[in-house]
Amino acid sequence: MCLAVPAQIVEIVDAEYRLAKAQTGGVSRTVNVMCVASTDEEVDDLVGKWVLIHVGFAMNVIDEQDAATTLELLTDLLKYNPDEELV
């Protein structure tokens, strides 16, 4: 099963290599944003945006409401398996 997790881009780590810091559930990760930005200017514009993260890549920009809805659903799923963490 494939799963993409919503996260908010909070910082550009390396614009040349398209790396950004994304945060979700209180956890920050460095992710590659090359699938959602093609120029340095666009990379900087991603700060504050919500994206879907899959295996370390931002795959799609989503709106904040979609992110909140998805995170709520994922949190509900964890109630069935409380030993798992949402990261």
GUNUNU-231126 format. One record per residue: y, x negated, z of N, C-alpha, C in turn. Coordinates in nm, 2 decimals. Example, Ala and Ser with C-alpha at 12.3 -4.5 7.8 and 13.67 -1.06 7.14 Angstrom:
<atoms>
-0.57|-1.32|0.78|-0.45|-1.23|0.78|-0.33|-1.32|0.78
-0.22|-1.28|0.71|-0.11|-1.37|0.71|0.00|-1.29|0.79
</atoms>
This chain:
<atoms>
-0.12|-0.08|0.00|0.00|0.00|0.00|0.12|-0.09|0.00
0.22|-0.05|-0.08|0.35|-0.12|-0.08|0.45|-0.05|0.00
0.54|-0.12|0.07|0.64|-0.06|0.15|0.77|-0.14|0.14
0.87|-0.06|0.11|1.01|-0.12|0.11|1.08|-0.07|0.23
1.15|-0.16|0.30|1.22|-0.12|0.42|1.37|-0.13|0.40
1.45|-0.03|0.44|1.59|-0.04|0.43|1.65|-0.14|0.52
1.75|-0.21|0.47|1.82|-0.31|0.55|1.96|-0.32|0.50
2.05|-0.36|0.59|2.19|-0.37|0.55|2.22|-0.52|0.53
2.29|-0.55|0.42|2.33|-0.69|0.40|2.45|-0.72|0.49
2.44|-0.82|0.57|2.54|-0.86|0.67|2.61|-0.99|0.64
2.55|-1.07|0.55|2.61|-1.20|0.52|2.55|-1.26|0.39
2.63|-1.33|0.31|2.58|-1.40|0.20|2.55|-1.54|0.25
2.42|-1.59|0.24|2.38|-1.72|0.30|2.40|-1.82|0.19
2.37|-1.80|0.06|2.38|-1.89|-0.05|2.40|-1.81|-0.18
2.52|-1.80|-0.22|2.55|-1.72|-0.34|2.49|-1.78|-0.47
2.48|-1.91|-0.48|2.42|-1.98|-0.59|2.27|-1.94|-0.61
2.20|-1.94|-0.50|2.06|-1.90|-0.50|2.03|-1.76|-0.47
2.14|-1.68|-0.46|2.13|-1.54|-0.44|2.05|-1.50|-0.31
2.09|-1.57|-0.20|2.03|-1.54|-0.07|2.13|-1.48|0.02
2.08|-1.37|0.09|2.17|-1.30|0.18|2.09|-1.27|0.31
2.17|-1.25|0.42|2.10|-1.21|0.55|2.11|-1.06|0.55
1.99|-0.99|0.57|1.98|-0.85|0.58|1.93|-0.82|0.72
1.98|-0.70|0.78|1.94|-0.67|0.91|1.89|-0.52|0.92
1.78|-0.50|0.99|1.73|-0.37|1.02|1.66|-0.37|1.15
1.67|-0.27|1.22|1.60|-0.26|1.35|1.63|-0.37|1.45
1.75|-0.43|1.44|1.79|-0.54|1.52|1.73|-0.67|1.48
1.66|-0.68|1.37|1.60|-0.80|1.32|1.68|-0.85|1.19
1.71|-0.97|1.18|1.78|-1.03|1.06|1.68|-1.12|0.99
1.69|-1.11|0.86|1.60|-1.19|0.77|1.68|-1.23|0.65
1.65|-1.35|0.60|1.71|-1.40|0.48|1.63|-1.34|0.36
1.70|-1.28|0.27|1.63|-1.21|0.15|1.70|-1.26|0.02
1.63|-1.25|-0.08|1.68|-1.28|-0.22|1.74|-1.15|-0.28
1.86|-1.16|-0.33|1.93|-1.04|-0.38|1.94|-1.05|-0.53
1.86|-1.14|-0.60|1.88|-1.16|-0.74|1.85|-1.03|-0.82
1.77|-0.94|-0.77|1.74|-0.82|-0.84|1.85|-0.72|-0.84
1.95|-0.73|-0.75|2.05|-0.63|-0.74|2.19|-0.69|-0.76
2.20|-0.82|-0.79|2.33|-0.89|-0.82|2.31|-1.00|-0.92
2.40|-1.01|-1.02|2.38|-1.11|-1.12|2.49|-1.21|-1.13
2.60|-1.19|-1.06|2.71|-1.29|-1.06|2.75|-1.32|-0.92
2.82|-1.43|-0.90|2.87|-1.46|-0.76|2.96|-1.35|-0.71
3.04|-1.29|-0.79|3.13|-1.19|-0.75|3.05|-1.07|-0.70
2.95|-1.03|-0.77|2.86|-0.92|-0.73|2.79|-0.95|-0.60
2.75|-1.07|-0.58|2.68|-1.11|-0.46|2.77|-1.08|-0.34
2.89|-1.12|-0.34|2.98|-1.10|-0.23|3.01|-0.95|-0.21
3.00|-0.87|-0.31|3.02|-0.73|-0.30|2.91|-0.66|-0.23
2.79|-0.73|-0.21|2.68|-0.66|-0.14|2.69|-0.66|0.01
2.78|-0.74|0.07|2.80|-0.73|0.21|2.84|-0.59|0.26
2.76|-0.54|0.35|2.78|-0.40|0.41|2.70|-0.30|0.34
2.64|-0.33|0.22|2.56|-0.23|0.15|2.42|-0.23|0.21
2.35|-0.12|0.18|2.21|-0.10|0.22|2.12|-0.12|0.10
2.01|-0.19|0.12|1.92|-0.22|0.02|1.77|-0.19|0.06
1.68|-0.18|-0.03|1.54|-0.17|0.00|1.48|-0.31|-0.01
1.42|-0.36|0.09|1.36|-0.49|0.09|1.21|-0.48|0.08
1.15|-0.56|-0.01|1.01|-0.56|-0.03|0.97|-0.71|-0.06
0.88|-0.76|0.03|0.84|-0.90|0.02|0.95|-1.00|0.01
1.06|-0.98|0.08|1.17|-1.08|0.08|1.27|-1.06|-0.03
1.26|-0.96|-0.11|1.35|-0.93|-0.22|1.42|-0.80|-0.20
1.55|-0.79|-0.22|1.62|-0.67|-0.23|1.60|-0.61|-0.36
1.53|-0.49|-0.36|1.49|-0.43|-0.49|1.58|-0.33|-0.54
1.66|-0.27|-0.46|1.75|-0.16|-0.50|1.86|-0.14|-0.40
1.98|-0.10|-0.44|2.08|-0.07|-0.35|2.07|0.08|-0.33
2.08|0.12|-0.20|2.07|0.27|-0.16|2.19|0.30|-0.08
2.21|0.43|-0.06|2.33|0.48|0.02|2.28|0.48|0.17
2.38|0.48|0.25|2.35|0.48|0.40|2.27|0.59|0.45
2.29|0.71|0.39|2.22|0.83|0.43|2.07|0.82|0.40
2.04|0.77|0.28|1.90|0.74|0.24|1.84|0.64|0.33
1.91|0.54|0.36|1.86|0.43|0.45|1.83|0.49|0.59
1.92|0.57|0.64|1.89|0.63|0.78|1.77|0.73|0.77
1.76|0.81|0.67|1.65|0.90|0.66|1.52|0.82|0.65
1.51|0.72|0.57|1.39|0.64|0.56|1.36|0.57|0.69
1.45|0.51|0.76|1.43|0.44|0.88|1.38|0.54|0.99
1.43|0.66|0.98|1.38|0.77|1.07|1.23|0.80|1.05
1.20|0.81|0.92|1.06|0.84|0.88|0.97|0.72|0.92
1.01|0.60|0.90|0.93|0.48|0.94|0.91|0.48|1.09
1.02|0.51|1.17|1.01|0.52|1.31|0.91|0.62|1.36
0.91|0.74|1.29|0.81|0.84|1.32|0.67|0.80|1.30
0.65|0.72|1.19|0.52|0.67|1.16|0.47|0.58|1.27
0.56|0.50|1.33|0.52|0.41|1.43|0.47|0.48|1.56
0.51|0.60|1.57|0.46|0.68|1.69|0.31|0.70|1.68
0.25|0.69|1.57|0.11|0.71|1.55|0.04|0.58|1.57
0.11|0.46|1.57|0.05|0.33|1.59|0.15|0.25|1.67
0.17|0.27|1.80|0.27|0.21|1.88|0.26|0.06|1.89
0.15|0.00|1.85|0.13|-0.15|1.86|0.21|-0.22|1.75
0.25|-0.15|1.64|0.32|-0.21|1.53|0.47|-0.21|1.56
0.53|-0.31|1.50|0.68|-0.32|1.51|0.74|-0.29|1.38
0.86|-0.24|1.38|0.94|-0.21|1.26|1.03|-0.33|1.23
0.98|-0.41|1.13|1.06|-0.53|1.09|1.07|-0.54|0.94
</atoms>
